[in-house]
Amino acid sequence: MSGMQLSLEFLPLRPTTRRRLRRALVALLLIGFGRGNATSAAPEDLTPVAAGFDKFFMHDECTGQYPPQPDTCAHERLHEKSFVFGGKAGTVYDVALRIRGIFEPTIIKGGETPYPEHPYFRVGGTVDALDWSHWHIEVSNPKQTYWLNHYPKVSHTIYKEDFEATIAVASGATVVIRVIDGNDRQIDNGKPGPDRQQVIAGVVDDPRPGQMLSLDVLRVRAR
């Protein structure tokens, strides 16, 4: 800057013209510095707006035995937790989640399968097997239901899933994470069998009875 000021002194200019040129040079330098800072600034971390999803855990516990079907257990038919999504008013966010679960199957009629490699993740549609537990995430805006345990048929099988999926959530939306069962018994992960006594590493490291869901936030992007 001092060099530029010095060079102006040797130009055959009026003092007022020199002052104007100096002010213009200062303004140009400040603009250049501002652009450089914007380019080097780290992108904003948006994961806090989705805090309600992060480190989420839900356990549909056994409440007793069900002797007519020894590989099942009695349980409460409804478990749910809700929260209000954060963020800037009027903004819709794409939230990438890591979804891990130990589920029994249900069947969802209609809807879409956005990830062919993960057909158990279903967007939209309705439950077609009411007497089987249906695990899902319900978002009020944009209004949608994301099903987590859709399978071609129901069976006395425990499925362990670990996958990534992206869902859309608007600022201020109500999010409900829920499991509903039409009857008072569930397939029990705690019973012996080739598909049983599974764990969610780092979350549940010992085999637990019942069924369970774990969520973690991977990325959040504003549309």
C-alpha positions as a printed NumPy array, in Angstrom:
array([[  0.   ,   0.   ,   0.   ],
       [  2.825,   2.437,   0.883],
       [  4.448,   1.766,  -2.491],
       [  1.248,   2.701,  -4.293],
       [  0.925,   5.904,  -2.299],
       [  4.524,   6.825,  -3.127],
       [  4.136,   6.292,  -6.842],
       [  1.159,   8.624,  -6.937],
       [  3.312,  11.48 ,  -5.594],
       [  5.34 ,  11.525,  -8.819],
       [  2.308,  11.745, -11.076],
       [  1.468,  15.251, -12.346],
       [ -1.909,  15.241, -10.592],
       [ -3.773,  17.701,  -8.46 ],
       [ -3.854,  16.881,  -4.69 ],
       [ -7.597,  16.254,  -4.812],
       [ -7.147,  13.798,  -7.695],
       [ -4.398,  11.968,  -5.805],
       [ -6.682,  11.62 ,  -2.76 ],
       [ -9.476,  10.196,  -4.91 ],
       [ -7.108,   7.681,  -6.502],
       [ -5.816,   6.595,  -3.086],
       [ -9.358,   6.034,  -1.803],
       [-10.179,   3.998,  -4.93 ],
       [ -7.049,   1.854,  -4.502],
       [ -7.885,   1.214,  -0.838],
       [-11.429,   0.169,  -1.79 ],
       [-10.134,  -2.231,  -4.445],
       [ -7.683,  -3.796,  -2.   ],
       [-10.394,  -4.305,   0.621],
       [-12.652,  -5.979,  -1.941],
       [ -9.807,  -8.264,  -2.937],
       [ -9.088,  -9.219,   0.672],
       [-12.776,  -9.896,   1.292],
       [-12.983, -12.213,  -1.677],
       [ -9.908, -14.063,  -0.527],
       [-11.392, -14.601,   2.922],
       [-14.694, -15.853,   1.498],
       [-12.88 , -18.336,  -0.697],
       [-10.799, -19.727,   2.146],
       [-13.6  , -19.81 ,   4.747],
       [-14.652, -23.288,   5.841],
       [-18.214, -24.321,   4.893],
       [-20.78 , -23.947,   7.666],
       [-21.4  , -27.092,   9.712],
       [-25.135, -27.703,   9.492],
       [-25.256, -30.937,  11.494],
       [-26.484, -29.187,  14.692],
       [-29.84 , -28.41 ,  13.035],
       [-30.445, -32.187,  12.873],
       [-29.373, -32.858,  16.469],
       [-32.599, -34.737,  17.213],
       [-31.481, -37.521,  14.861],
       [-27.899, -37.83 ,  16.048],
       [-26.971, -40.641,  18.46 ],
       [-30.64 , -41.632,  18.52 ],
       [-31.522, -45.02 ,  20.009],
       [-34.87 , -46.74 ,  20.446],
       [-35.331, -50.169,  22.049],
       [-38.601, -52.075,  21.794],
       [-38.004, -54.165,  24.887],
       [-39.601, -57.458,  25.855],
       [-42.048, -57.204,  28.734],
       [-42.586, -60.948,  29.209],
       [-42.695, -64.325,  27.518],
       [-45.267, -65.539,  24.996],
       [-45.365, -69.357,  25.416],
       [-47.509, -70.14 ,  22.314],
       [-44.619, -68.812,  20.166],
       [-41.37 , -69.337,  22.093],
       [-39.216, -67.305,  19.656],
       [-41.322, -64.201,  20.357],
       [-41.888, -62.077,  23.449],
       [-44.598, -59.795,  24.774],
       [-44.041, -56.053,  24.311],
       [-45.668, -52.618,  24.252],
       [-47.327, -52.   ,  20.884],
       [-46.171, -48.388,  20.476],
       [-42.857, -46.622,  21.033],
       [-42.215, -43.116,  19.697],
       [-40.058, -40.055,  20.209],
       [-40.539, -36.656,  18.561],
       [-38.592, -33.43 ,  18.148],
       [-38.736, -30.164,  16.213],
       [-36.127, -29.821,  13.478],
       [-33.865, -26.769,  13.636],
       [-32.403, -24.552,  10.92 ],
       [-33.255, -21.349,   9.092],
       [-36.949, -20.577,   8.596],
       [-38.162, -21.43 ,   5.105],
       [-35.24 , -23.767,   4.368],
       [-35.484, -27.447,   3.477],
       [-32.529, -29.657,   4.365],
       [-31.322, -32.969,   2.962],
       [-30.258, -35.05 ,   5.951],
       [-28.022, -38.07 ,   5.348],
       [-28.489, -40.648,   8.097],
       [-26.731, -43.827,   9.042],
       [-29.563, -46.197,   9.918],
       [-28.844, -49.347,  11.902],
       [-31.538, -51.68 ,  13.103],
       [-32.434, -55.093,  14.405],
       [-35.961, -55.595,  13.063],
       [-38.649, -58.088,  12.229],
       [-40.145, -57.706,   8.727],
       [-43.308, -55.951,   7.668],
       [-44.801, -55.206,   4.239],
       [-45.4  , -51.702,   2.859],
       [-47.863, -51.371,   0.007],
       [-47.042, -48.669,  -2.562],
       [-44.367, -46.056,  -2.091],
       [-40.93 , -45.908,  -3.681],
       [-37.565, -47.597,  -3.208],
       [-34.953, -44.859,  -3.832],
       [-32.031, -47.195,  -3.117],
       [-32.404, -50.493,  -5.003],
       [-29.552, -51.979,  -2.975],
       [-31.557, -51.247,   0.206],
       [-35.107, -52.326,  -0.693],
       [-36.165, -52.457,   2.962],
       [-36.053, -48.59 ,   2.982],
       [-39.38 , -47.444,   1.555],
       [-40.594, -43.875,   0.998],
       [-44.366, -43.375,   1.209],
       [-46.959, -46.109,   0.968],
       [-49.057, -47.785,   3.659],
       [-48.655, -50.761,   5.978],
       [-49.99 , -54.009,   4.522],
       [-49.041, -56.299,   7.449],
       [-50.551, -54.636,  10.495],
       [-49.719, -57.44 ,  12.932],
       [-45.99 , -56.985,  12.37 ],
       [-43.828, -54.208,  13.79 ],
       [-43.356, -51.326,  11.357],
       [-40.426, -49.027,  12.099],
       [-40.542, -45.595,  10.485],
       [-39.614, -41.9  ,  10.518],
       [-42.48 , -39.464,   9.967],
       [-41.758, -35.868,   8.853],
       [-44.458, -33.186,   8.901],
       [-42.827, -30.945,   6.26 ],
       [-42.253, -31.931,   3.492],
       [-44.855, -34.416,   4.669],
       [-43.514, -37.95 ,   4.229],
       [-43.098, -41.314,   5.937],
       [-39.838, -43.236,   5.618],
       [-40.248, -46.958,   6.363],
       [-37.201, -48.878,   7.581],
       [-38.182, -52.587,   7.553],
       [-40.116, -53.35 ,   4.368],
       [-39.643, -56.914,   3.069],
       [-41.37 , -59.034,   0.391],
       [-42.919, -61.297,   3.028],
       [-43.341, -61.56 ,   6.773],
       [-41.65 , -64.314,   8.748],
       [-40.245, -65.11 ,  12.175],
       [-36.924, -63.585,  11.185],
       [-34.715, -60.892,  12.679],
       [-32.978, -58.677,  10.098],
       [-29.909, -56.632,  10.934],
       [-29.531, -53.547,   8.736],
       [-26.792, -50.921,   8.424],
       [-27.221, -48.431,   5.591],
       [-27.222, -44.755,   4.604],
       [-30.311, -42.868,   3.411],
       [-31.148, -39.211,   2.822],
       [-34.442, -37.673,   3.887],
       [-35.868, -34.163,   3.413],
       [-36.779, -32.065,   6.466],
       [-37.85 , -28.418,   6.595],
       [-36.901, -26.037,   9.373],
       [-39.514, -26.18 ,  12.13 ],
       [-40.897, -29.557,  10.985],
       [-42.006, -32.09 ,  13.567],
       [-40.154, -35.387,  13.291],
       [-41.565, -38.544,  14.886],
       [-39.517, -41.749,  15.105],
       [-41.863, -44.606,  15.823],
       [-42.497, -48.34 ,  15.894],
       [-46.05 , -49.706,  15.943],
       [-47.226, -53.307,  16.174],
       [-50.781, -54.493,  15.664],
       [-50.451, -57.197,  18.308],
       [-48.771, -57.525,  21.688],
       [-45.865, -59.805,  20.684],
       [-42.724, -59.364,  18.611],
       [-39.965, -61.517,  17.137],
       [-37.3  , -61.609,  19.836],
       [-33.634, -60.963,  19.032],
       [-32.726, -62.349,  22.454],
       [-33.788, -65.913,  21.646],
       [-31.303, -68.438,  20.21 ],
       [-31.153, -68.939,  16.452],
       [-28.976, -68.225,  13.395],
       [-30.557, -64.79 ,  12.919],
       [-30.777, -63.914,  16.636],
       [-28.655, -62.374,  19.373],
       [-27.271, -59.731,  17.032],
       [-25.652, -56.476,  18.173],
       [-25.178, -52.918,  16.897],
       [-21.438, -52.416,  17.337],
       [-20.577, -49.353,  19.414],
       [-24.211, -48.867,  20.411],
       [-25.374, -52.2  ,  21.8  ],
       [-22.415, -54.549,  22.197],
       [-24.311, -57.229,  24.071],
       [-27.242, -59.132,  22.506],
       [-30.492, -57.68 ,  23.805],
       [-34.015, -59.076,  23.685],
       [-36.6  , -57.353,  21.518],
       [-35.791, -55.068,  18.582],
       [-33.956, -51.76 ,  18.22 ],
       [-32.997, -48.774,  16.056],
       [-29.925, -46.525,  15.993],
       [-29.526, -43.293,  13.957],
       [-26.516, -41.055,  13.329],
       [-26.255, -37.857,  11.265],
       [-23.651, -38.075,   8.493],
       [-24.286, -34.858,   6.522],
       [-26.774, -32.003,   6.302],
       [-27.184, -29.829,   3.209],
       [-29.517, -26.859,   2.709],
       [-31.4  , -26.878,  -0.576]])
